Amino acid sequence: MEKTSGRLEWCVVHLTEDNNWWVKEISDDLNWDVEGLSIIDPNQFLQIHESLDSFTDYGLDSEVVDDAFFTFEIADELKDGSVRLGRVRDSLLKAEDLLFALPDIQDEQKGPFADFIHHATHLRVQMLNELIEFSEPYTVDDMEEILREKEGAAFIEGRHFHFHDQITSILEFVPDGFKLEADLDEDEKASKEEEEYPELETVEEAPEEEAILVKKEKLRWDEEGEEGEEGEEGKKGKEGS
């Protein structure tokens, strides 16, 4: 379903040290607040898409996914390192080009992105109950309580919770103390690779130790310099006498 908002046509984004993209300017500044507003880059959405594929057998609604995001493509690279993105009206799941995805959070409680989060959460819980033998069925409330705690911890630490982290925390959620069969296979594969290709032990100087060595080296050169100067002075004294 195509978005019809006429005001949201572009945004300017910048990459931070945590390798996440954040919005710094937006064409529709009446309905959007850029404070802490993140945007999902093409590589991040590719990861999300791969995780969503595993939900197909559980009733994934692709229209719910498409409706949840506004799509953008790179329009221009700016001098300060920021990137200007232009709005495109393509299906995020079917687009051939790599697109940025901005969740539609204009109505955070009942909007398209909220519907997507609700849909994905229910599908993940359904998957967990089918793949893990719990003593009693795992519930959406159980999962949402844990996710709220994580978001609350980020808020207390003064960190903005990126949309990519929010989504993957749902799509890849597994309760503490449990693992899915796919996770166990990955652990076993990693263990075999470590046995076949053991890493060579390397010793690296810690920053503090490196600083100490630099200081010691400087002192050594200073001492040698002083000894050289004293030798020259003694030599001159003998010649003068």
Secondary structure, DSSP 4 states (H G I P E B T S, - for coil): -----SS--EEEEEE-TTS-EEEEEES-TTT---TT-EEB-HHHHHHHHHHHHTTGGGT--HHHHHHTEEEEEEEEE-TTS-EEEEEE---TTT-SS--EEEE--SSTTTSHHHHHHHHHHHHHHHHHHHHS--SS---HHHHHHHHHHHHHHHHHTT----HHHHHHHHHT---TT---HHHHHHHHHHHHHHHHSPPPP-----HHHHHHHHHHHHHHHHHHHHHHHHHHHHHHHHHH-
